[in-house]
Structure formats: structure tokens, C-alpha cells
């Protein structure tokens, strides 16, 4: 059947396409100009407010400064007695402000999960073609021999930093970074296959998940007993000894595992050239 023909009057009533496009482009241009003007005004107002706030702050070192309060004095004077940690920084971030550190650890865990999902997405995984020859460090006898002695020293030093974070400078973040550096060196010299056979992605994710779960449960118990003035079975111990500082030592180990596994996972994904 033939389509019914529209009367000529309907054709005359329709505006020209070029005229519609011109009006549309003009409207978009005006909207963008208005957006830029409003964004500039908003940035100017925020800049003025921040400058006024900074000008109203008390001078550095003044008695009225917000940083001069009883909190810092409490950390310095009673930190060792209350937490059992000789390292005041470790006592602060893993006892007084342990939930802040838990949030930072969850940020690393979220980043690790996001990269894992993006790298393993079906249909989008491809291997990057390298335009240069990849060096095989294992074939170099000097590098291979030196790494046999250096990698164990790096790992032992990382464990030392991890376990002595409550006694000396160090802790979970620095110790986990050193451990990850040793594992990366192992993967560079002996290859990704040998490293992945020991440290599989699912095994790394399990270690991170267990570490975060232990951290959350341990600090929840400590927070509940302290907030309700209940007796805690976790004692701060004798300051200066390796088995002291209550939960700070195991929490340092948990944070170190999270940092180590996250850094090593990032390296392995990008080292394989998978996009």
C-alpha cells in the first residue's frame, strides 16, 4: 500500500533543519557561557572565604591555636603508659586513632579490588605488544647471585620493621612496603610464573581480607570495652619488650600484610602488560 501523502500545508509549517541546528547551537553556547560564569563566581567566593579563614587563624605557636590543646600533651605524657608502645606515633595511629588507620587500609583494599576487576574484565583484556626486548635478569649471573643474598635480607628487614613498629620507627606501612619491594625483586629476576606459583592473586586477596577482618574485630572489641569501662583481657604489657603494646603489634602485622599484598598485586598486573 502506498503511504498517505501529507498535505503541502504540513511541509510548509515544518521549520528548516538548518535553522533548528542554529538555534540549538546558540542555546548550547549560552548555557556553556552561563556555566563558566557561575563556576568562576563560585571559585572566587570559595577562594575569598578560604583567605578570610586563613587570615583569621591565630599565629603559629600561639596559645589560642587549635593545635595547642590537651590532646597532644596527653599523647606525649601518658601515651606510653596507656598504650604500652614506646613509639608514640605507633600508639597514636594504632590505638588512639586506630579507626582512621582502618579507613586507610580499606582504601588500599578497595583500590586492589577495583584494579583486579578492571584487569580481569571479560572481553576487555588484551596483552600490550612491547616494541622492545624485555630483559631477562635471570640470565645475568651477577644479578642472579646477588639477588639470592639480597632478597632474603630485604624480607628479614621488612619483618623486623613490621614487628618493631611499637618500639622504634617503623610499623605496618613501612614494613609492608619493604616486603613488597623484596617480592617485586623476586618476580623481576625469577619471572612472573615462579612468583605467581607461590603468591597467587586469590591467595593475596584472601590474606588482605583476613587482615582487614582481624583489624576490624580486634579494634571493635577494644573500643567497646574502653567506651563502656569494661575490663579488657588485652594488656599493654611492659613497655620496651617485643610482646607489649597490646593490640598494636598484631595490628601492625595486619596493616603490613595489606600494604604488601596491595603493592605487589599492582606490580604484577602492570608488569604483565595487561590492559
C-alpha positions, 0 to 999 in steps of 0.5 A: 500500500502506498503511504498517505501523502501529507498535505503541502500545508504540513511541509510548509509549517515544518521549520528548516533543519538548518535553522533548528541546528542554529538555534540549538547551537546558540542555546548550547553556547549560552548555557556553556557561557552561563556555566563558566560564569557561575563556576568562576563566581563560585571559585572566587567566593570559595577562594575569598572565604578560604583567605578570610579563614586563613587570615583569621587563624591565630599565629603559629605557636600561639596559645589560642591555636587549635593545635595547642590543646590537651590532646597532644600533651596527653599523647606525649605524657601518658601515651606510653603508659596507656598504650604500652608502645614506646613509639608514640606515633605507633600508639597514636595511629594504632590505638588512639586513632586506630579507626582512621588507620582502618579507613586507610587500609580499606582504601588500599583494599578497595583500590586492589579490588577495583584494579583486579576487576578492571584487569580481569574484565571479560572481553576487555583484556588484551596483552600490550605488544612491547616494541622492545626486548624485555630483559631477562635478569635471570640470565645475568649471573651477577644479578642472579647471585646477588639477588639470592643474598639480597632478597632474603635480607630485604624480607628479614628487614621488612619483618623486623620493621613490621614487628618493631613498629611499637618500639622504634620507627617503623610499623605496618606501612613501612614494613609492608612496603619493604616486603613488597619491594623484596617480592617485586625483586623476586618476580623481576629476576625469577619471572612472573610464573615462579612468583605467581606459583607461590603468591597467587592473586586469590591467595593475596586477596584472601590474606588482605581480607583476613587482615582487614577482618582481624583489624576490624574485630580486634579494634571493635572489641577494644573500643567497646570495652574502653567506651563502656569501662569494661575490663579488657583481657588485652594488656599493654604489657611492659613497655620496651619488650617485643610482646607489649603494646597490646593490640598494636603489634598484631595490628601492625602485622595486619596493616603490613600484610595489606600494604604488601599484598596491595603493592605487589598485586599492582606490580604484577598486573602492570608488569604483565602488560595487561590492559 
